[in-house]
Amino acid sequence: MHIGEELVTLGILFVISYILGRLGKRIGLPAIPIYMLVGLIASPHFHLFPLSFESADVELIAVFGLIFLLFSLGLEFDQDEFYGNAGKLLISGGTRVAINMVAGFVLGMWIGWGTREALIIAGMTAASSSAIITKLFIELRRLANRETPVILGIMVLEDVFIAIYLAIVAVILGGDADPWIIAGELAVSFTFLIVMFVVARFGGRVVSRLIRTKDDELFTILFFGLAVAFGGIGELLGVSDAIGAFLIGLVLGATRFRSRIENLALPLRDVFGAFFFLNFGLALDPSTFGSVLVPVAVAVVMTLVINTAGGQLIAWQNKLSPAEGLNVSAMLQNRGEFALILATLAVSAGLDERLTPFAGLYVLTMAIIGPVLAVNSEKIGARIFRSKKPIARQASHDRMADENIALVEAVMAGALVPADEDDDTDDETPTPTPVRDRVEVDPVIEQAMLQSDEQQGARTRDPEY
């Protein structure tokens, strides 16, 4: 087997991705649309560049990318935030998701591609991109903003929505017409979800004992194998490989080895995730964009209008100011990985092929508009609502933001000593509290810290997934 040319082409594509990624950072663009664009220009359907690469050549690696995107999402799922504020999250986040989903379904029916296609479009418009939002929090220095905990709580609820929605969609896309068969498949899917959530909630200590080892190589092999295996189990049970990976990530995230797994899994997620988005770009055909321009334009306008109004509703529900509500809406405008995952599943199930260019253009557009709106939302809010913060309050806010950012950078630089999560003994005797545990780190900071690409003296990583 001679694959020298394919390897050279693939290497060039990743170098181009690096160069465009660096340029994109200068203007605030996330990496997701850049990887898709690189895949597009290298696809057999695009003839303006002397590169041609087949999607089939990276299909299996792209599947690993899908698995690790959802595995990482499960690892980062904040159970305490979800169970502790379930009531408020269901009101704020649930209302937002429901409105976006209903509007997306109506849009899908208006487009006229089919009922199942409309269900996929409804999912695409319902959930935002947690990766892009987390990155924007750090780069815009908004960790201390009053609206930040609300946004993060909504993101946690969206994670649960994604898990449930993927399970339902997988059954519907299965093609069975018998309602009893569909009911049985849904019962199996939800039983799997409930069992894994229960294990994650109450079985963390037991799972920690089962997976403990001090050898990083063997530890990496273990959780890689578990992610892939549960992806396969999810596929066999009819809930998709993505949701199987999410659930095992949820369980491992409940163990005392969560931080260690995240540190080892991030490089895998970054590389495999890049393959997933690159592969999606390879599947795009520019000649099909004309057939979806109007639906995408309507979807973009609908998303912008509904989420802008929804931001004010969320502000009212959580006693935030209208200007802070505008910040919420600007952050939650971003769309990304979930829309592409749904499109991939839909096309694999034989649904309308126009879902691929629709999802591609929709994500590309929203991944550009969203960050631009987020960058300028505070200025726009100040002009629209005439809400100028008092000087003392502004100074206090800036000082809090600077302290939070400094704390993040200090932790990433190793100034705070992390707890030893690799203790391989069964001794339950309490150990002295590490420095990091003695420092009160805001949960918002802690979550964003794990996504930071500004760490000092360590590998620079891009939390785009």
Secondary structure, DSSP 8 states (H G I E B T S, - for coil): ---HHHHHHHHHHHHHHHHHHHHHHHTT--HHHHHHHHHHHHSTT--SSS----GGGGHHHHHHHHHHHHHHHHHT--HHHHHHTHHHHHHHHHHHHHHHHHHHHHHHHHHTS-HHHHHHHHHHHH---HHHHHHHHHHTT-TT-TTHHHHHHHHHHHHHHHHHHHHHHHHHTT----HHHHHHHHHHHHHHHHHHHHHHHH-HHHHHHHH--S-HHHHHHHHHHHHHHHHHHHHHHTS-HHHHHHHHHHHHHTSTTHHHHHHHHHHHHHHHHHHHHHHHHHT--GGGGGGTHHHHHHHHHHHHHHHHHHHHHHHHHTT--HHHHHHHHHHHT---HHHHHHHHHHHHTT--TTHHHHHHHHHHHHHHHHHHHHHHHHHHHHHHH-----HHHHHHHHHHHHHHHHHHHHHHHT-S----TT------S-----HHHHS---HHHHHHHTT-S--SSS-------
